[in-house]
């Protein structure tokens, strides 16, 4: 067991030095968090040997643990700051929530699949000694209005649209990051910022992620 733990620790360093920093991830808090959070705890046991590969890991139920590089660059777009309140939607097994919490944010996570939500709570118990995210089973499309406003919202997957109601849960200057579905199977990381009652957009990396069914457009009325 000790040897296996040491291998995972070494793999985290290789992930940082071989995947993250060469791809423009420079935020020291983010690099430290991803170097310390045991990503293997958030994967099914049979897939833990793939924990630090440069690839997403499918979880079923339309969820995946995003690849380390995609998650890191997406979060870096949002400039997370210690002490901020963050909301993670479609949180899966909780890895993105864990990274933000390790960076010092106060995190609420929403996952629609009760089994994945329970897995996230278990993984977080074994991965963080303090400042653990609150994980709730619920509809990620609705966010967490009772806890608003948030300074940062992460939708952990690919969306076709961002519901307008989520922008009302962002405080002034709040940021929302996700991967937007574009033509074919291409996804693009986007940063949406609320300021002065308006929402501005910045576009970042190309990214692969599962298309989240909860964030598909509502079907229109057809005669």
Secondary structure as UniProt FT lines:
FT   HELIX           2..15
FT   HELIX           16..20
FT   HELIX           21..23
FT   HELIX           28..36
FT   HELIX           39..42
FT   HELIX           45..50
FT   TURN            51..52
FT   STRAND          57..60
FT   TURN            61..62
FT   STRAND          63..65
FT   HELIX           68..78
FT   TURN            82..83
FT   STRAND          85..89
FT   TURN            92..93
FT   HELIX           95..102
FT   TURN            103..104
FT   STRAND          106..111
FT   HELIX           114..125
FT   TURN            126..127
FT   STRAND          134..137
FT   HELIX           140..142
FT   HELIX           145..147
FT   STRAND          150..159
FT   HELIX           164..167
FT   TURN            168..169
FT   STRAND          170..181
FT   TURN            184..185
FT   STRAND          187..195
FT   TURN            196..197
FT   STRAND          198..207
FT   HELIX           213..215
//
